[in-house]
Amino acid sequence: MPNHIPKISDAEWEVMKIIWARPNITANEIVEKLEYKQWSPKTIRTLIKRLVEKEALNYAQEGKQYTYYPLIEEAECIRLETQSFMKRIYGGALQPMLVHFLKNEKLSKRDIEELKSILEQKEE
């Protein structure tokens, strides 16, 4: 695992999500899974190459085939992206973000109950 978490672009996140869900996947399989994006295979292979260069991915070669696997953990990337977002938009404060979210998003009864449960666990 690298000591740092590299900055990952939105397009690279799409590739990483596929690899986190299924490590040891080939480039052709990644291309297939991203067909809905209508990106060219060359574009996807460029994204994979960039992620290898950033040390977010590595690969194993078996004959002519390469399989890719993550070098960074999804949970850690999400945590760092969340912190970065909160610092940029809310000055690092959680409460204003939650208030904004709660006022502006439609929540189901189930969502509300789950949020209440999480808050109750935090109080304990």
Z-matrix of the N, CA and C atoms (Angstrom, degrees):
N
C 1 1.453
C 2 1.531 1 109.72
N 3 1.338 2 117.08 1 134.46
C 4 1.455 3 118.98 2 177.21
C 5 1.533 4 110.91 3 -68.64
N 6 1.341 5 116.06 4 156.13
C 7 1.457 6 120.75 5 179.55
C 8 1.521 7 112.12 6 -75.09
N 9 1.311 8 117.24 7 -17.45
C 10 1.460 9 121.58 8 -177.85
C 11 1.528 10 109.57 9 -123.41
N 12 1.314 11 113.64 10 158.31
C 13 1.462 12 119.06 11 174.27
C 14 1.526 13 106.08 12 -104.41
N 15 1.326 14 117.98 13 118.67
C 16 1.464 15 119.61 14 -176.99
C 17 1.518 16 111.92 15 -72.33
N 18 1.315 17 115.62 16 157.27
C 19 1.464 18 121.80 17 173.72
C 20 1.528 19 107.04 18 -72.30
N 21 1.316 20 116.16 19 125.63
C 22 1.462 21 121.64 20 -175.74
C 23 1.526 22 108.74 21 -116.71
N 24 1.336 23 116.20 22 127.82
C 25 1.469 24 120.99 23 179.79
C 26 1.527 25 110.06 24 -71.14
N 27 1.325 26 115.82 25 167.14
C 28 1.468 27 120.49 26 178.92
C 29 1.532 28 111.36 27 -58.74
N 30 1.323 29 116.92 28 -42.95
C 31 1.470 30 120.30 29 179.88
C 32 1.529 31 110.45 30 -65.75
N 33 1.332 32 116.89 31 -39.89
C 34 1.462 33 120.25 32 178.08
C 35 1.526 34 111.12 33 -65.24
N 36 1.341 35 117.06 34 -33.16
C 37 1.472 36 120.39 35 176.12
C 38 1.524 37 110.27 36 -59.17
N 39 1.316 38 117.10 37 -38.75
C 40 1.474 39 120.72 38 -179.82
C 41 1.531 40 110.23 39 -60.97
N 42 1.317 41 116.12 40 -42.26
C 43 1.468 42 120.65 41 177.92
C 44 1.524 43 110.22 42 -66.66
N 45 1.332 44 116.09 43 -45.67
C 46 1.466 45 119.88 44 -178.37
C 47 1.526 46 111.58 45 -61.08
N 48 1.323 47 117.94 46 -40.50
C 49 1.470 48 120.27 47 179.82
C 50 1.530 49 111.10 48 -58.25
N 51 1.312 50 115.97 49 -38.96
C 52 1.471 51 120.32 50 178.70
C 53 1.528 52 109.98 51 -66.90
N 54 1.308 53 116.82 52 -43.14
C 55 1.472 54 120.40 53 -177.28
C 56 1.521 55 110.93 54 -72.62
N 57 1.332 56 118.14 55 -36.20
C 58 1.471 57 119.60 56 175.74
C 59 1.529 58 110.36 57 -63.39
N 60 1.323 59 116.40 58 -37.58
C 61 1.465 60 120.19 59 -179.93
C 62 1.521 61 111.89 60 -71.89
N 63 1.338 62 115.98 61 -29.90
C 64 1.465 63 119.78 62 -177.73
C 65 1.523 64 110.73 63 -146.08
N 66 1.330 65 116.92 64 81.17
C 67 1.469 66 119.49 65 177.55
C 68 1.531 67 111.03 66 -60.40
N 69 1.313 68 115.00 67 159.70
C 70 1.469 69 121.66 68 -179.13
C 71 1.522 70 111.51 69 62.76
N 72 1.308 71 114.85 70 50.90
C 73 1.456 72 123.13 71 -179.77
C 74 1.528 73 108.28 72 -110.88
N 75 1.316 74 116.58 73 146.75
C 76 1.464 75 120.23 74 -179.72
C 77 1.528 76 110.25 75 -83.86
N 78 1.321 77 115.31 76 162.00
C 79 1.463 78 120.71 77 177.27
C 80 1.527 79 110.48 78 -60.00
N 81 1.337 80 117.43 79 -40.69
C 82 1.467 81 120.46 80 179.35
C 83 1.529 82 111.24 81 -61.63
N 84 1.331 83 116.59 82 -38.39
C 85 1.464 84 119.91 83 178.83
C 86 1.538 85 110.74 84 -68.99
N 87 1.322 86 116.79 85 -36.27
C 88 1.466 87 120.54 86 176.36
C 89 1.525 88 109.43 87 -64.15
N 90 1.329 89 116.52 88 -44.78
C 91 1.473 90 121.36 89 177.83
C 92 1.525 91 110.00 90 -57.42
N 93 1.330 92 117.36 91 -45.50
C 94 1.473 93 121.32 92 179.23
C 95 1.521 94 111.42 93 -59.25
N 96 1.330 95 116.65 94 -44.09
C 97 1.458 96 120.99 95 -177.38
C 98 1.530 97 112.38 96 -70.10
N 99 1.327 98 117.01 97 -20.01
C 100 1.467 99 120.74 98 178.91
C 101 1.524 100 112.89 99 -102.38
N 102 1.329 101 117.23 100 13.36
C 103 1.469 102 120.48 101 179.52
C 104 1.526 103 112.25 102 -55.50
N 105 1.331 104 116.57 103 -36.36
C 106 1.459 105 120.84 104 -177.40
C 107 1.533 106 111.85 105 -62.95
N 108 1.325 107 117.72 106 -20.73
C 109 1.468 108 122.09 107 178.87
C 110 1.524 109 111.99 108 -78.70
N 111 1.318 110 116.20 109 -16.97
C 112 1.462 111 122.95 110 -178.04
C 113 1.535 112 111.96 111 59.02
N 114 1.338 113 115.35 112 35.66
C 115 1.458 114 121.30 113 172.72
C 116 1.515 115 107.72 114 -89.66
N 117 1.308 116 116.91 115 149.03
C 118 1.464 117 119.61 116 177.78
C 119 1.526 118 108.88 117 -72.11
N 120 1.333 119 116.66 118 151.59
C 121 1.470 120 119.23 119 175.46
C 122 1.526 121 112.18 120 -55.11
N 123 1.334 122 117.43 121 -35.32
C 124 1.463 123 121.19 122 179.32
C 125 1.529 124 110.40 123 -63.00
N 126 1.319 125 117.32 124 -41.55
C 127 1.468 126 121.54 125 178.09
C 128 1.521 127 110.32 126 -61.68
N 129 1.313 128 117.23 127 -44.76
C 130 1.462 129 121.80 128 -179.12
C 131 1.526 130 110.17 129 -64.58
N 132 1.314 131 117.01 130 -42.40
C 133 1.466 132 120.58 131 178.21
C 134 1.543 133 110.92 132 -64.55
N 135 1.327 134 117.02 133 -34.07
C 136 1.466 135 120.72 134 175.35
C 137 1.526 136 110.36 135 -65.26
N 138 1.323 137 116.96 136 -41.92
C 139 1.465 138 120.81 137 177.61
C 140 1.531 139 110.66 138 -61.98
N 141 1.323 140 116.36 139 -42.62
C 142 1.468 141 121.08 140 177.98
C 143 1.535 142 109.59 141 -60.94
N 144 1.331 143 116.28 142 -45.86
C 145 1.473 144 121.12 143 -179.72
C 146 1.526 145 110.35 144 -59.92
N 147 1.326 146 117.13 145 -44.07
C 148 1.468 147 120.64 146 179.13
C 149 1.526 148 111.08 147 -61.23
N 150 1.330 149 116.33 148 -40.69
C 151 1.465 150 120.24 149 -179.66
C 152 1.529 151 111.35 150 -66.73
N 153 1.315 152 116.76 151 -34.11
C 154 1.471 153 120.23 152 175.21
C 155 1.528 154 108.83 153 -67.31
N 156 1.333 155 117.30 154 -44.55
C 157 1.463 156 121.39 155 179.22
C 158 1.530 157 111.83 156 -62.25
N 159 1.324 158 116.65 157 -34.46
C 160 1.473 159 121.47 158 178.82
C 161 1.524 160 112.62 159 -80.12
N 162 1.324 161 115.98 160 -2.57
C 163 1.463 162 123.62 161 -178.15
C 164 1.529 163 112.31 162 64.12
N 165 1.322 164 116.04 163 31.91
C 166 1.460 165 121.24 164 172.37
C 167 1.529 166 108.99 165 -90.03
N 168 1.328 167 116.10 166 -27.11
C 169 1.469 168 123.28 167 179.45
C 170 1.515 169 109.81 168 -128.32
N 171 1.319 170 113.84 169 159.38
C 172 1.458 171 120.49 170 166.96
C 173 1.521 172 106.39 171 -138.35
N 174 1.296 173 116.60 172 177.76
C 175 1.463 174 119.92 173 -177.40
C 176 1.514 175 110.50 174 -143.82
N 177 1.313 176 113.31 175 159.36
C 178 1.460 177 121.74 176 172.20
C 179 1.518 178 106.32 177 -121.59
N 180 1.310 179 116.31 178 139.33
C 181 1.458 180 120.49 179 -179.34
C 182 1.517 181 109.31 180 -106.99
N 183 1.333 182 114.60 181 128.49
C 184 1.459 183 121.96 182 174.78
C 185 1.521 184 106.82 183 -125.86
N 186 1.320 185 116.59 184 99.72
C 187 1.462 186 120.13 185 -174.46
C 188 1.514 187 108.95 186 67.64
N 189 1.322 188 116.11 187 -125.33
C 190 1.462 189 120.66 188 178.45
C 191 1.527 190 112.09 189 -92.36
N 192 1.299 191 116.04 190 -2.30
C 193 1.470 192 120.07 191 -174.89
C 194 1.528 193 111.09 192 -100.15
N 195 1.324 194 115.58 193 137.18
C 196 1.456 195 122.53 194 176.69
C 197 1.526 196 108.44 195 -111.59
N 198 1.319 197 115.72 196 135.67
C 199 1.460 198 119.62 197 171.97
C 200 1.526 199 107.82 198 -115.72
N 201 1.319 200 115.15 199 139.40
C 202 1.460 201 121.37 200 -174.32
C 203 1.520 202 110.92 201 -108.37
N 204 1.332 203 114.83 202 144.50
C 205 1.463 204 120.69 203 178.55
C 206 1.534 205 108.63 204 -142.86
N 207 1.344 206 116.90 205 151.60
C 208 1.464 207 120.00 206 -176.29
C 209 1.528 208 111.95 207 -76.37
N 210 1.317 209 115.31 208 146.30
C 211 1.457 210 122.25 209 172.60
C 212 1.533 211 110.85 210 -104.99
N 213 1.311 212 115.80 211 -9.92
C 214 1.460 213 121.05 212 179.61
C 215 1.519 214 108.87 213 -122.83
N 216 1.323 215 115.70 214 149.73
C 217 1.461 216 120.73 215 -176.90
C 218 1.522 217 110.95 216 -86.89
N 219 1.318 218 115.21 217 139.48
C 220 1.458 219 121.00 218 179.79
C 221 1.526 220 111.37 219 -58.60
N 222 1.328 221 117.57 220 -46.38
C 223 1.461 222 121.09 221 -177.21
C 224 1.530 223 111.60 222 -59.99
N 225 1.326 224 116.80 223 -38.98
C 226 1.462 225 120.48 224 179.54
C 227 1.523 226 111.07 225 -68.74
N 228 1.316 227 117.32 226 -39.94
C 229 1.468 228 120.73 227 177.21
C 230 1.523 229 111.06 228 -63.85
N 231 1.306 230 116.74 229 -42.68
C 232 1.465 231 120.87 230 178.79
C 233 1.527 232 109.74 231 -63.40
N 234 1.324 233 116.91 232 -43.47
C 235 1.467 234 120.59 233 180.00
C 236 1.528 235 110.67 234 -59.86
N 237 1.326 236 116.99 235 -46.47
C 238 1.460 237 120.44 236 -178.80
C 239 1.526 238 112.31 237 -68.54
N 240 1.323 239 117.32 238 -38.96
C 241 1.469 240 120.55 239 176.70
C 242 1.521 241 110.95 240 -64.15
N 243 1.328 242 116.88 241 -39.34
C 244 1.459 243 121.31 242 178.59
C 245 1.521 244 110.27 243 -64.01
N 246 1.330 245 116.80 244 -45.01
C 247 1.468 246 120.43 245 177.75
C 248 1.529 247 111.10 246 -60.86
N 249 1.314 248 116.99 247 -43.51
C 250 1.456 249 121.68 248 179.86
C 251 1.533 250 110.67 249 -61.74
N 252 1.320 251 116.22 250 -45.29
C 253 1.467 252 121.62 251 178.36
C 254 1.526 253 110.45 252 -60.38
N 255 1.333 254 116.27 253 -47.81
C 256 1.464 255 120.44 254 -178.23
C 257 1.527 256 111.33 255 -62.47
N 258 1.318 257 117.66 256 -39.29
C 259 1.464 258 120.63 257 178.58
C 260 1.520 259 110.86 258 -65.87
N 261 1.346 260 116.64 259 -44.59
C 262 1.465 261 120.98 260 -178.12
C 263 1.520 262 112.31 261 -66.17
N 264 1.320 263 116.87 262 -45.24
C 265 1.459 264 120.89 263 -170.37
C 266 1.529 265 112.83 264 -94.40
N 267 1.320 266 117.24 265 -39.15
C 268 1.468 267 121.28 266 -173.32
C 269 1.525 268 113.55 267 -118.53
N 270 1.314 269 118.04 268 16.04
C 271 1.454 270 120.48 269 179.35
C 272 1.519 271 113.30 270 63.39
N 273 1.321 272 117.08 271 21.86
C 274 1.460 273 121.89 272 178.31
C 275 1.522 274 114.55 273 86.85
N 276 1.335 275 116.79 274 -0.86
C 277 1.471 276 120.15 275 -176.82
C 278 1.532 277 110.92 276 -90.78
N 279 1.308 278 115.73 277 130.99
C 280 1.455 279 121.57 278 -179.18
C 281 1.526 280 112.65 279 -76.12
N 282 1.308 281 117.50 280 -42.12
C 283 1.463 282 121.84 281 -173.01
C 284 1.536 283 112.84 282 -57.08
N 285 1.355 284 120.44 283 -48.40
C 286 1.470 285 118.61 284 178.90
C 287 1.529 286 113.14 285 -61.53
N 288 1.329 287 116.42 286 -34.63
C 289 1.458 288 119.52 287 178.51
C 290 1.527 289 110.22 288 -65.55
N 291 1.326 290 116.50 289 -45.49
C 292 1.464 291 119.67 290 179.81
C 293 1.519 292 111.36 291 -63.25
N 294 1.323 293 117.09 292 -42.69
C 295 1.472 294 120.74 293 179.40
C 296 1.523 295 109.68 294 -60.48
N 297 1.328 296 116.52 295 -47.04
C 298 1.467 297 120.38 296 178.88
C 299 1.531 298 110.63 297 -58.80
N 300 1.301 299 116.21 298 -47.00
C 301 1.465 300 121.51 299 179.91
C 302 1.530 301 110.72 300 -59.42
N 303 1.311 302 116.86 301 -50.18
C 304 1.464 303 120.95 302 -176.38
C 305 1.518 304 112.57 303 -64.97
N 306 1.322 305 117.62 304 -34.07
C 307 1.466 306 121.00 305 179.95
C 308 1.525 307 112.66 306 -76.09
N 309 1.324 308 116.67 307 -28.36
C 310 1.463 309 119.74 308 -170.04
C 311 1.518 310 116.09 309 -109.34
N 312 1.312 311 118.72 310 -8.66
C 313 1.459 312 120.98 311 -178.30
C 314 1.521 313 111.05 312 -109.17
N 315 1.310 314 115.81 313 145.31
C 316 1.462 315 120.11 314 174.29
C 317 1.520 316 108.16 315 -81.22
N 318 1.309 317 115.31 316 127.62
C 319 1.459 318 120.60 317 -179.51
C 320 1.525 319 109.15 318 -118.97
N 321 1.314 320 115.61 319 136.66
C 322 1.459 321 120.28 320 175.26
C 323 1.519 322 108.77 321 -76.76
N 324 1.308 323 115.75 322 165.51
C 325 1.464 324 120.50 323 176.52
C 326 1.536 325 109.57 324 -57.75
N 327 1.321 326 115.67 325 -39.28
C 328 1.474 327 120.72 326 178.88
C 329 1.529 328 111.01 327 -63.58
N 330 1.345 329 116.75 328 -42.93
C 331 1.462 330 120.53 329 177.47
C 332 1.528 331 110.94 330 -58.94
N 333 1.320 332 116.11 331 -44.31
C 334 1.470 333 121.42 332 -178.81
C 335 1.521 334 110.44 333 -63.88
N 336 1.311 335 116.73 334 -43.20
C 337 1.470 336 120.06 335 179.24
C 338 1.522 337 110.87 336 -63.72
N 339 1.314 338 117.02 337 -39.76
C 340 1.461 339 120.74 338 179.14
C 341 1.530 340 110.84 339 -65.32
N 342 1.334 341 116.62 340 -42.05
C 343 1.463 342 120.36 341 177.46
C 344 1.526 343 111.39 342 -63.47
N 345 1.325 344 116.61 343 -41.56
C 346 1.467 345 120.47 344 177.26
C 347 1.525 346 110.29 345 -60.33
N 348 1.309 347 116.51 346 -43.37
C 349 1.459 348 121.50 347 -179.42
C 350 1.534 349 110.99 348 -62.09
N 351 1.317 350 116.23 349 -43.47
C 352 1.468 351 120.64 350 178.95
C 353 1.523 352 110.23 351 -62.50
N 354 1.338 353 117.07 352 -44.08
C 355 1.462 354 120.53 353 -179.89
C 356 1.523 355 111.47 354 -65.54
N 357 1.317 356 116.41 355 -38.45
C 358 1.474 357 119.75 356 177.88
C 359 1.526 358 110.53 357 -63.79
N 360 1.313 359 117.51 358 -40.53
C 361 1.471 360 120.94 359 178.07
C 362 1.525 361 110.43 360 -64.38
N 363 1.328 362 117.82 361 -35.39
C 364 1.467 363 121.70 362 178.75
C 365 1.524 364 111.03 363 -66.89
N 366 1.327 365 117.10 364 -32.35
C 367 1.474 366 121.16 365 -179.66
C 368 1.524 367 111.28 366 -69.08
N 369 1.313 368 116.33 367 -30.77
C 370 1.472 369 120.26 368 -176.03
C 371 1.486 370 113.98 369 -72.37
